[in-house]
Amino acid sequence: MQTVQVRATRWVAGTSLLASTAIVLSLLRLRFPYPLLPFLSFDLAEIPIVLSLLVLDFKSAFTVAVIHWIMLNFGRPYHVLIGPLMKLAAVVSMLIGFKLILDKPNLTLNKRNLTLMIASGSLTRIGVMSIVTFLLYYIIFPEVYLPTSSQVLKNVLGLELESSFLVAFITVILTAFFNLLHVPLSLLPAASVYTLYKKMKLETSYPSRKE
């Protein structure tokens, strides 16, 4: 019983710490714009979310992502609720892709498995976000998003498109490339921190003997 309580306490403490870290990174605005669509940003706050998956479990990572989503709604998103919700969908879909690989028994984070995680996380994130982005831009809120996207495509890429479908389609393609780049950006730093954490934990559990 005590062991279960200790694990529960560690889970809550770890989840709280990583959620706080994600919030602090967002408050510090540690992100940089995606040059092709500057209204999208590579967000370092995703790193502690992925780290919670590696150190704890999927439930913890999902909890951290939801807490981060709640915090984003208190900021100044471009579109209240929708922008943060898109972020949540991107992160959770990526986590699902990672989990598909992590569920394998006796998994170690070597180069092969990290590559598999990147591939799996990219497929789920790009798949989900491509559908969501097209629906949002072309069907649900075209009057909100298409004018902005059309202007960005013109200013950044020199594309003057009259077709709303083409604007939405090219935006989906460029967003897919953004998500493809974001997956390793979120995973690899988290994997490095996790490897260091495991090494420190092992050294603490088995201290070297002094001669």
Rosetta blueprint (number, residue, H / E / L):
1 M L
2 Q H
3 T H
4 V H
5 Q H
6 V H
7 R H
8 A H
9 T H
10 R H
11 W H
12 V H
13 A H
14 G H
15 T H
16 S H
17 L H
18 L H
19 A H
20 S H
21 T H
22 A H
23 I H
24 V H
25 L H
26 S H
27 L H
28 L L
29 R L
30 L L
31 R E
32 F E
33 P E
34 Y E
35 P L
36 L L
37 L E
38 P E
39 F E
40 L E
41 S E
42 F E
43 D E
44 L L
45 A L
46 E H
47 I H
48 P H
49 I H
50 V H
51 L H
52 S H
53 L H
54 L H
55 V H
56 L L
57 D L
58 F H
59 K H
60 S H
61 A H
62 F H
63 T H
64 V H
65 A H
66 V H
67 I H
68 H H
69 W H
70 I H
71 M H
72 L H
73 N H
74 F L
75 G L
76 R L
77 P L
78 Y L
79 H L
80 V L
81 L L
82 I H
83 G H
84 P H
85 L H
86 M H
87 K H
88 L H
89 A H
90 A H
91 V H
92 V H
93 S H
94 M H
95 L H
96 I H
97 G H
98 F H
99 K H
100 L H
101 I H
102 L H
103 D L
104 K L
105 P L
106 N L
107 L L
108 T L
109 L L
110 N L
111 K H
112 R H
113 N H
114 L H
115 T H
116 L H
117 M H
118 I H
119 A H
120 S H
121 G H
122 S H
123 L H
124 T H
125 R H
126 I H
127 G H
128 V H
129 M H
130 S H
131 I H
132 V H
133 T H
134 F H
135 L H
136 L H
137 Y H
138 Y H
139 I H
140 I H
141 F L
142 P H
143 E H
144 V H
145 Y H
146 L H
147 P H
148 T H
149 S H
150 S H
151 Q H
152 V H
153 L H
154 K H
155 N H
156 V H
157 L H
158 G L
159 L L
160 E L
161 L L
162 E L
163 S L
164 S H
165 F H
166 L H
167 V H
168 A H
169 F H
170 I H
171 T H
172 V H
173 I H
174 L H
175 T H
176 A H
177 F H
178 F H
179 N H
180 L H
181 L H
182 H H
183 V H
184 P H
185 L H
186 S H
187 L H
188 L H
189 P H
190 A H
191 A H
192 S H
193 V H
194 Y H
195 T H
196 L H
197 Y H
198 K H
199 K H
200 M H
201 K H
202 L H
203 E H
204 T H
205 S H
206 Y L
207 P L
208 S L
209 R L
210 K L
211 E L
